[in-house]
Structures are given as C-alpha cells and as structure tokens.
C-alpha cells in the first residue's frame, strides 16, 4: 500500500523534496493526477 501525505507533497519536504524543482513538480503532479483519474481505489479520509 502506498500512502501519499498531502502536506509533504505540498510543502516539498522529505521524501518529496525533489519537488522543489518546478519542472519535476509539474511532471509529478500531472502524472499523479492521471494515475488517480484512471485507477480504481478507495479513498479514506479522517480528521480530529
């Protein structure tokens, strides 16, 4: 199972610090959006 934490991606902190590069970030977001659009998955959200 893969868990992507939005805060780490949005702030480009480890392990997503490579996203500080604008070209890499754009490519990552584009590809991730395509994967999410095409994949069957279950979304689980929680809050306190």
N, C-alpha and C positions, 0 to 999 in steps of 0.2 A: 504494500500500500504506500502511496505517495501522499504526503501532506504538504501543501503549499501555504505558508503563512503570509497573508496579505501585507502585514506590517513590514516583514523582512524584504519582500519584493518592492513595495512602495518606497521604502527608505534606502534601498540598495545596501543592506547590511548582510553580513555573512549568513548563509553561504551565497547570497545573491549580490555580493559587492562587485561582481563583474558587470552588473547593470549600470554602473556609474558611467560607462561608455555609452553615449547616446545611440550609436548605430547598433550595438549589441542589445541594448534595452528595447529599441523599436522592433528588432527582429524577434526577440524573445516574446514580447507582448503579442505580436502578430501571430506567431506560431502557436503560442499558448491559447489564444482566442480561437484559432482554427481547431485545435485539438478539443477544446471544450465544446465547441459548436457541433462537432461530429461524434463525440463519444457518448455512449450510454453510461450514465453514472448516477449515483445517489449523493445528493448534497445534504450535509449535516451542518446546521448552524447552532451555535449556543451563545448565551450571554449570561452575565451575572447581574 
